[in-house]
Every structure is written in C-alpha cells, then in structure tokens.
Amino acid sequence: MNRNRFLRVLVAVLIVATYSIFIFCDHQFIEYIGSEDAPIETAGAIAFLLAAGLLFCAYLCSVGRGNTFEKTTTRRNAFYLILALVFFVCFGEEISWGQRLFGWDTPDAWNHVNLQHETNLHNLRLFQGSIGQNHVAFSLLNHNTLFATCVLGLCVVIPLLNRLWGRASCFLRRIRFPVTQLWIGGLVVLNYALFKITVRMSPSVCYDCAQEVKESLYSVLLAVFAFCELTRVVARRTRHERGQTQPASMDSGHRLNGSLPAQHV
C-alpha cells in the first residue's frame, strides 16, 4: 500500500471511528468530550494550527511557482499564504485567542454583543443567527453555515469544477490555485453524511456535540489537504533542483575524463 492510499484509509477510519462514540459511549462521556476545551475542540484547534503551519511552509517552498494575475506576478504562491492566515485565524477563534488559557476578562463592549461572552468573532450575535432569523441572508451568516460552505467549496466544488469543466481547469492552472484532491472532498462528504445520520438516528444525542465533532473533523481534513500540498511543493522543488544539478555533474565528469561534449557547428 503506497503512502497516499494509506493516508486515505487512515483518515476514513478516523472519521468513522470518531462518530462511533455516539453508538458505543454513554451520554455523559459524549457531553464531556464535546464541551468547551475538551478533546474534540482541542483536536480541531490543533488541526487548524497544523494546517496553517504546513501551508506557510508550502508558501516558503514555492519560490519560482508564484501566481500570475492580469498585471501582477508573485514570486511565491500567494494562495498558500492566504489560506495559512485564514486557518490561523480559525485556530485563534477556536481557543478564543487564548482567553481561557491566559484568563483575561472579556471587554465590556465585546461582552454585550458576544453570546458566549468570549473574545472571538464567531460567537457574535451576527454570526449566531440571532439577528434577522427569518431572512435568508442573515441565516447564511451563521458561523456553522459559513464554515461548512467554505469547506465544501474548497474541497468539493472547486475540485469537481477542475475535473469536469475545461475552462475552469485552465483558469485554476493559470493562477496556480491549490486544488484539493478529490478523495479529500469525498471524505468531506462522508463526514457531513455521518453527521446527518448521527443526528437523525439518535435524537437524544447532544446536537452541539455532534456539530463539534463534524467541525473538528473538517479541520483535520484541511490539515490533510495542507500536508498533501506541502508534499507536492517539496517534491516539485526537489525534482527542479535535481534537474539543475544533473547537467553540471555531467559536465564535470567530461572534464575529469579530459574531454568535452562535441559541439555542433
């Protein structure tokens, strides 16, 4: 079994095994692992931080493989840096930017507009669906909906467009957008399906706990995406460096033998 296939199987088993806790574990244990700063949320935060670090490394290694826009060309792939920053913000939001870790109080002005009285953005009333509940635009601002939409777009919609629509594929290739591998998108769909099945088949299960599991597994899949991108960038850079050193070594060999390659006039 090659490394890529092993990774697919490992992540798929992780997803199924995580949802199995709703079948084999008691309600008290499920409530514990799905609570604030418990193992599930902590694992999600670590996965976001890991994804940010891996993509930042991919950005540093992407020298000579920058983006070409209409009038701008970058030296490195800026999409890696943008995604790294986004995932770092997600990490900060998961831990409320260290508020519970370092124990500072929420500012009064922020305390009134944050439903959980924490120093973060995703618990603001605007992103909790508590404003304009009957309006579609405001319901889409719910932080769970926004996050799920972004993950589905990055891991499912864009890879499918890249595979099925030639013009989209050419555009993504031209701007060098990092397209997620389709098998990761398949695992995103599996995660969502198991979440829906869990909530439907077990009404007694705490919905917030199942939601926390789903989001944390999404972040794990994003970390897997980041790992695959870094691996791809490093492999391409290694091939490029080998291609540059091989002619030089051949030329050195000719000199050692007292001869040079024949030159055609």
GIWOLIN-V923593 format. One record per backbone hydrogen bond with DSSP energy under -1.0 kcal/mol. NH is the residue of the N-H (numbers start at 1). CO is the residue of the C=O. E is the energy in kcal/mol with one decimal. If there is no record, write none. Layout:
NH/CO/E ; NH/CO/E
//
This chain:
6/2/-2.4 ; 7/3/-2.2 ; 8/4/-1.9 ; 9/5/-2.3 ; 10/6/-2.6 ; 11/7/-2.4 ; 12/8/-2.3 ; 13/9/-2.5 ; 14/10/-2.0 ; 15/11/-2.2 ; 16/12/-2.2 ; 17/13/-2.9 ; 18/14/-2.1 ; 19/15/-1.9 ; 20/16/-1.2 ; 21/18/-1.2 ; 22/19/-1.4 ; 23/20/-1.4 ; 24/20/-2.4 ; 25/21/-1.8 ; 30/26/-1.9 ; 31/27/-2.5 ; 32/28/-1.8 ; 33/29/-2.5 ; 34/30/-1.4 ; 35/32/-1.4 ; 38/35/-1.7 ; 40/33/-1.4 ; 42/38/-2.6 ; 43/39/-2.5 ; 44/40/-1.9 ; 45/41/-2.3 ; 46/42/-2.5 ; 47/43/-2.2 ; 48/44/-2.0 ; 49/45/-2.2 ; 50/46/-2.7 ; 51/47/-2.6 ; 52/48/-2.4 ; 53/49/-2.4 ; 54/50/-2.6 ; 55/51/-2.3 ; 56/52/-1.9 ; 57/53/-2.0 ; 58/54/-2.1 ; 59/55/-2.2 ; 60/56/-2.2 ; 61/57/-2.0 ; 64/75/-1.8 ; 65/62/-2.3 ; 69/72/-3.3 ; 74/67/-2.4 ; 82/78/-2.5 ; 83/79/-2.6 ; 84/80/-2.2 ; 85/81/-2.2 ; 86/82/-2.3 ; 87/83/-2.6 ; 88/84/-1.9 ; 89/85/-2.2 ; 90/86/-2.1 ; 91/87/-2.1 ; 92/88/-2.5 ; 93/89/-2.6 ; 94/90/-2.1 ; 95/91/-1.5 ; 96/93/-1.3 ; 97/92/-3.8 ; 98/95/-1.4 ; 99/96/-1.4 ; 102/98/-3.0 ; 103/99/-2.2 ; 111/107/-2.6 ; 112/108/-1.4 ; 114/110/-1.1 ; 115/123/-2.4 ; 117/114/-1.4 ; 120/118/-1.6 ; 124/121/-2.1 ; 125/113/-2.0 ; 127/124/-1.1 ; 128/125/-1.3 ; 130/125/-1.3 ; 135/132/-1.9 ; 139/135/-2.1 ; 140/136/-1.9 ; 142/139/-1.2 ; 143/127/-3.0 ; 146/142/-2.7 ; 147/143/-2.3 ; 148/144/-2.4 ; 149/145/-2.4 ; 150/146/-2.3 ; 151/147/-2.4 ; 152/148/-2.5 ; 153/149/-2.3 ; 154/150/-2.6 ; 155/151/-2.8 ; 156/152/-2.0 ; 157/152/-2.5 ; 158/153/-2.5 ; 160/156/-1.9 ; 161/157/-2.6 ; 162/158/-2.6 ; 163/159/-1.8 ; 164/160/-2.8 ; 165/161/-2.4 ; 169/165/-2.2 ; 170/166/-2.5 ; 171/167/-2.2 ; 172/168/-2.7 ; 173/169/-2.2 ; 174/170/-2.3 ; 175/171/-2.2 ; 177/172/-2.3 ; 184/181/-1.1 ; 185/181/-1.3 ; 186/182/-2.2 ; 187/183/-1.6 ; 188/184/-1.8 ; 189/185/-2.1 ; 190/186/-2.1 ; 191/187/-2.4 ; 192/188/-2.2 ; 193/189/-2.7 ; 194/190/-2.6 ; 195/191/-1.9 ; 196/192/-2.2 ; 197/193/-2.5 ; 198/194/-2.5 ; 199/195/-2.3 ; 200/196/-2.3 ; 201/197/-3.0 ; 202/198/-1.7 ; 205/202/-1.8 ; 210/206/-1.9 ; 211/207/-2.6 ; 212/208/-2.1 ; 213/209/-2.2 ; 214/210/-2.4 ; 215/211/-2.4 ; 216/212/-2.3 ; 217/213/-2.3 ; 218/214/-2.0 ; 219/215/-2.1 ; 220/216/-1.8 ; 221/217/-2.3 ; 222/218/-2.0 ; 223/219/-1.9 ; 224/220/-2.0 ; 225/221/-2.3 ; 226/222/-2.3 ; 227/223/-2.3 ; 228/224/-2.5 ; 229/225/-2.1 ; 230/226/-2.4 ; 231/227/-2.5 ; 232/228/-2.1 ; 233/229/-2.5 ; 234/230/-2.6 ; 235/231/-2.2 ; 236/232/-2.2 ; 237/233/-2.4 ; 238/234/-2.4 ; 239/235/-2.3 ; 240/236/-2.2 ; 241/237/-2.4 ; 242/238/-2.3 ; 243/239/-2.1 ; 244/240/-1.4 ; 245/241/-1.9 ; 246/242/-2.0 ; 249/245/-2.3 ; 250/246/-2.2 ; 251/247/-2.3 ; 252/248/-2.1 ; 253/249/-1.9 ; 254/250/-1.9 ; 255/251/-1.8 ; 256/252/-2.2 ; 257/253/-1.5 ; 258/255/-1.4 ; 259/254/-2.7
//
